[in-house]
Amino acid sequence: MTISRSGSPQPQTIQPASGYPAAASRTRIALIGAAAGVLLAVLWSYEFVDHVIGDNVANALLGHDAKATAIGGTVAGLVFAFVTGLAGTFTACNVAMAASIGPMSQASGSAATRAGLRSLLRPIGWLTLGMVAVAGAYGFVGVLIGDRLPQLSTGSVGGLPVRLVQSMVVFGLIGLAFAYLGLAALGVLPDPFARRPVARVVTLGALVGGFLIGRPYPLFNKLFIWAVDSGNPLYGAGAFVLQSLGNIVIVSAVFALLVVVTRGGLIRWLASDPARTAAVTGGLLIALGVFMVVYWDVRLPAMFDYGWFPTMPYNSR
């Protein structure tokens, strides 16, 4: 309370924490983001993105049937890794990386509007650093472990393919991490990256690199088997790094295009209001985090008669 000149108490206006949206806005953003994530899980068609988009893009870029043609040598394997990573950009095991656009904008800061291409590429570089570290390490270790990994198993447990069990665990955990970071960006939960936007982007890059640990995408499975058969963990590391680099090409290009087309207006618009930046970052992370959890841990088990999940006429399988 404050006291007016007349001596009567006046209600005190409570301001939101610096850099965060007001409490009512946080709740609204979180609920809208969560609802968007659930809706995306309902509407998603893996047949369309995996086969119609993914397979056709890979076939066109490689010049042959990516699934049917054997990988012929190290160079061919590395090219296959990058191309299939690009082709798998919009699969359900990769699309959540779109949430990195908000944090990359935040990490750019106003410098990206002044210093040109170098500052524009800096957040993409931080994202790539986190991603490459995890992808390369997993490729190296994955070749050493080989077909003992559930991801390469052809068996099943309780009717569920073992490789999909690994996918459910990995993507469920990453989805929860995305959702936590989204709530933290809004100020709902403690934010380990408050005033550390670069660390946030590097961490998101590491989570994107972790997508490979759960990825059931058939073309990635073919790449993984080739790497294991080579017996060289350096091949595995290199192939997985290239796969991840292929995954981020389109999102990085979209981010750069948004900045260039708006002549830095996007960054200035976000930087002018930290609460606005938090809203964009938090909303995207929550939406795509919820999508990952619902799709991989609710909808996927329902496909194997573990529970029920609504489907559309075009994605009922």
Salt bridges, closest charged atoms under 4 A:
GLU47 OE2 - ARG317 NH2 3.84
ASP55 OD2 - HIS51 ND1 3.29
ASP55 OD2 - LYS67 NZ 3.03
ASP191 OD2 - ARG200 NH2 2.80
